[in-house]
Every structure is written in structure tokens, then in C-alpha cells.
Amino acid sequence: MTTDGKITPLSLEFSERWYNILKVVEERKMASTKGGGKGTRYACKIGSKIHYLFFDENRWWVELKL
């Protein structure tokens, strides 16, 4: 988090493994299409794929693609 309050995710831990976020492709206020929560959605490039991270009321979660 920057001094002006901007949040930029840099990495995430999932299933006891850490992943580096190569780039935040998009940031927008919206609800999860699968989880129902609302907040800020970050489209993040991890490896060669785009994954969606959400920040909602001081907690983070990942929308899985099944």
C-alpha cells in the first residue's frame, strides 16, 4: 500500500505456495461473478494466465477458474 492509500498486489500464497504477480492488468470496483462479494477486483498476470483477486472489507480472496 502506498502512502496515498493505493493498493497494488505483488504476490499471493495459495495452497502453501507463493506466486509472484507479474502485472496488474486491470483494477475495478465490482462484485465477484462466482463468489458474490463486492469490492475491488484486480486482474493479475501470474505466469502466462490472468487470475482475479478481490479485496473486500480488509480481506483478500482469489476467484478460481474451475
N, C-alpha and C positions, 0 to 999 in steps of 0.2 A: 504494500500500500504506500502511495506517495504522500507527501506532507499535505497535499490538497485533497486527499481522500480517494483518489483514483486507484482502483484495484486492477491488477494485472496478474493472472495466474501464471506461475512459472513451471510448476511441476505438480504431480499428483501421485498419491500412493493408492494402489488398487490391488487387492489380493496379495498383500505383503510384498509388492514390487513397486519401485519408483519409476515414473515415466517423466521425461522432460518434455515440456510443451515448446515446440519449435517456433510457433507463431500463433497469436490470437487473430483469427481471420475476421471475426465479427463479434460485436458486443451489442446486445439489445435487451430492453426490458420486455419480458414476455413470460407466459406460462409454459410449463413443460407439456409437450403433446402426449407423453406417456405417464408422467408422474403426478400431474395435476397441480404441482406447486407453482408459485409465481416468483418473480424476482428478476435477476439479470442472467441472461443466457450468454455464455461465451462459446463460440465455435472455435475450437483449438485444433491445430495441426499437431498430431502426435505420431511420429513415424511418417508414413505416407497417407494416413487417413485423417479425416475430420471427426472429432468427437465433441459432444456437447456437455459442458459443465455449467451448473447452475449455482448461483449464490442467492440464498433466500433467508432473510432474518438471521444473519450471522452463522449460517451453516452452508457447507458445500455439498453437492452431490453430483453424480455423473449419470447421464441418460445412456443406458446400454442399448446397443443395437443387437437384437436377437434374431 
